[in-house]
Amino acid sequence: MGVHLWGHACDVDGLQKVAQRHDLALLFDAAHAFGNSYQGQMIGNFGDAEVFSFHATKFCNTFEGGAIVTNNDALAEKARLMRSFGFADYDTVLDVGTNGKMSEVAAAMGVTSLESMNMFMAVNYRNYAHYQRMLKDLPGVRLVEYDEAEQHNYQYVVLEIEEAVTKVSRDHLQAILWNENVRARRYFYPGCHRHEPYRTLLPDCAELLPETERLVSEVLCLPTGTAIGPDEIDGICEIIHLAVAHGEDVTERLRTSAPDDVTANRA
Ligand SMILES: Cc1ncc(COP(=O)(O)O)c(C=O)c1O
């Protein structure tokens, strides 16, 4: 399963080759990638199936929900059956199923998202480009950039904080931002391997996943969307610049207070 993380398409062709070589099914987690493309073709067309999320934090919002998309008719039929307990009609059950039905209200919310899609994309792009201008050349703070040759929903403004350079950790930076009422988010933190049941089943798992460990300690997602604009972004970037300019001093002052206390009630 490939994950189009932050909406950036993963190496679809490479994974397809691996899947073919080993006769494996290939699925894509496209939760972040609604409205995005890979080599000019819209995400949703690849592998055996791709799965979008329509959770309230996602680009297309039905409060909760999602969609499985596939070009495989047999798989589509199975998924349709599964959506409603395996019922083929009023009293015939053909397969195992679950309750994956979408309510009318959720669907109506999704339609409003679709109607506003171009506007959301434009606002997200404006915000991303503004962050990019404000944070460029700030050592140790890397904004994850979008490939402008592809289509994107620009839903995620993601920083990777290299503490060895900034002298202020991602967690301390987050605590400073929260203190100023800026709800920047750690993401996928702590990694799945640090939750049950994995941490008990595989206690040494963290040592096997150095890249995951690095990423979960460096990533910080900044606010974006229609509720903010250039003025708010200027303010957020000013805080980040100040924190990095005084990295050692800030770290020394925060060392005695636990950043987890500040960020414990994160959404
Ligand atoms: C990469 C990724 N995959 C899957 C999901 C799960 O989506 P849902 O909450 O709609 O099941 C999320 C949710 O945040 C996600 O970020």
PDBQT file of the ligand as one rigid body, heavy atoms in Angstrom, charges set to zero:
ROOT
HETATM    1  C1  LIG A 301      -2.679   9.411   5.462  1.00  0.00    +0.000 C 
HETATM    2  C2  LIG A 301      -4.003   9.092   6.100  1.00  0.00    +0.000 A 
HETATM    3  N1  LIG A 301      -4.613   7.946   5.785  1.00  0.00    +0.000 NA
HETATM    4  C3  LIG A 301      -5.826   7.603   6.316  1.00  0.00    +0.000 A 
HETATM    5  C4  LIG A 301      -6.452   8.446   7.203  1.00  0.00    +0.000 A 
HETATM    6  C5  LIG A 301      -7.779   8.003   7.788  1.00  0.00    +0.000 C 
HETATM    7  O1  LIG A 301      -8.868   8.661   7.213  1.00  0.00    +0.000 OA
HETATM    8  P1  LIG A 301     -10.313   8.473   7.906  1.00  0.00    +0.000 P 
HETATM    9  O2  LIG A 301     -10.259   9.213   9.188  1.00  0.00    +0.000 OA
HETATM   10  O3  LIG A 301     -11.296   9.084   6.938  1.00  0.00    +0.000 OA
HETATM   11  O4  LIG A 301     -10.515   7.004   8.071  1.00  0.00    +0.000 OA
HETATM   12  C6  LIG A 301      -5.863   9.653   7.569  1.00  0.00    +0.000 A 
HETATM   13  C7  LIG A 301      -6.553  10.536   8.533  1.00  0.00    +0.000 C 
HETATM   14  O5  LIG A 301      -6.067  11.515   8.994  1.00  0.00    +0.000 OA
HETATM   15  C8  LIG A 301      -4.608   9.994   6.999  1.00  0.00    +0.000 A 
HETATM   16  O6  LIG A 301      -4.003  11.150   7.341  1.00  0.00    +0.000 OA
ENDROOT
TORSDOF 0
